[in-house]
Amino acid sequence: MANPEKAAAVAELKELFSNSDAAVLTEYRGLTVAQLKELRRSLGENAEYAVVKNTLTAIAARDLGIDAFDDHLSGPSAIAFISGDPVEAAKNLRDFSKAHPQLVLKGGYLEGKALSAAEIQRLADLESREVLLAKVAGAAKASLSKAAALFQAPLSKTVRTAEALRAKVEEQGA
């Protein structure tokens, strides 16, 4: 790799890989420039979608110890480098590929582990982090409410029993 332009491209890819939490490899054959622009917009600010050269990507990934793309680097390839919530980006890629079947999800990696296309689909089926946190908070609140009711039950039962006893004594005394 004597060409300085290629060395710079590999260095840029290494930086993108290093700065991202996850990456999804796609094939974009048949998509227009306008559709690629729409895809970039739909991914939002937490992901960067870059068209890549397969050989240079293989070199950059190998240098960083990423082997998730070894079998998938063929044909026109692009990678979504995800620095934010990987679930949100996976959902956006899945939704875009449903609307535009030319976009094919090939594979990816998340936190150093290789992901297949099916695993990316399952990741996209997850609810967002905020929704999952809200569900956990709701479950915790429900558990606390049940515990409070459980602790109040003997006290309220005692009060009802005492009131019934008082009413019975008044009734017998009258």
N, C-alpha and C positions, 0 to 999 in steps of 0.2 A: 504494500500500500504506500507507494512512493508519492502519490499525488496529494498535495497539501489540502486540496478541496475535499477529498475523501476523508482525510484524517480529521479535518474540521467537522465534517458531517458525522463521523463516528463519535467524536467528542461531544457534539450537540445531543446525539441520541443517548449517550451515556448520562449526560446531565438530565435529560428528560426522564430516563428510567430512574435515576437516583432521587429526583424530586417528586416522584409519583408514588402513591400508595398501591396503586393497581394499574394494570394496562390490559386493554382488550384489542386483539388483533382481528382485523376485518378484511374482507375482500370487497372492493367497491366497483368492480367491473360493471359497466353499463350505467352508472350514475352520472348525471350531468354536473357541471360545475355549480349550477344553481342548487341542485339537490345536496351537493357536498356542503355548500354554504349554509343551507337550511339545517343540515345535520350538525354542523359546528355550532350554530345558534341554539339548537335544541339541547346540546350537551351542557350549555351554560358555562359559567366561569370556573367551575371546579374541574373541568376536563379540557384537554387540548387534543384535537384530532389532527394528526399529521400523516401525510402520505410519505411512505418510507421506501427506500431501496432495500430489497431483501438481503443482499450480500452484506451491506453495511450494517443493517439491523442485526444480522446473525453475529457479526464481529463484535458489535457493542454489547449485545446480550451475553455472548460467551465471556467477554472480558469482565462482566459484572456477575457472572455465575448464574445467569438466568437461562434455564433450559426449556422454558415453557413453549417457546416458539420454534424449536428445532425442526419439527415435522410439518409446520404450517407455512413456512416462508416460501410460497410459490404464487405466481400470478400477481396481479396488482394488489399491493398490500397497503394498509393504513392502520395506524395504532391510535387508540384513544388513551392518552396518558391521564389518569385520574388522580387528582390530588385531594379531592374532597370525599364525599360519601359515595362509595362504590355502588351501593344499591341504587341510588338515584341515577347515576350514569348508566348502569346496566339496564334500568327501566327505559331510559331515553333511547338507548341503542336498540333494545328489543322493539319498542314501539315504532321507531323509525324503520327497522327492518320488516315489520309487518306491513307498513304503508308502502315501502319500497323493497320488494323482494330481491332486488339486485344486491343489496347490502347483505353480506354473509358473515356471520360471526364465526371465526375460526377457533379461537381459544384465547387464553389470557393468563395472567398471574395476579395473585392477591397475596400480599404479605409474604412474598417469597415462594408461594406454592403455585404450581401449574393448575390452570382451570380449563376444562373442556368446554365446548360450546353449550352442552347440556347443563353444566354447572353454572355457567353465566346466565342461562335462562332461569335456573332455580334461584340464583341471586337476585335476578330482576323480579321474581315473584314475591320476595320478602317485602315486608312493609318497611317504610322509612324509619330511620333511627328515632325520630321524634314520636312517631306513632307507637313504636315499641316501648319507648320510655313512658309514654302516657298510659299504656296498658299496664305496665309494671306499677306505676304510681296508683292507678285505679284499683289494681288487685291488692296492693298494700293498704290502701284506704278502706277497702271493703273488709279486709281481714281485721283491721283495727276497729271498725264499726261493729263487726260481729263479736269481737272480744269485749268491747264496751257493753254491748247488750247482754252478753253472757255474765259479766260482772254485776250488772244492774239487776238481773233476773232474781237472785235470791232476796235482795233487798225489797224489790217491789212485791215479791210473793209474800214476804213477811208482813209488809204493810197491808196487803189485801187480806191476809189471814187474820191479823189483829183487828182490822175493820169489821170483818165478818163475825169474829168472836164478840166484839163490842156490840154489834147489832143484835146478836143472838141473846146476849146478857140483858140488853134493854128490853127485848121482846119478852123474855121470861120474867123479868121484873115487873112488867106492866100488867 
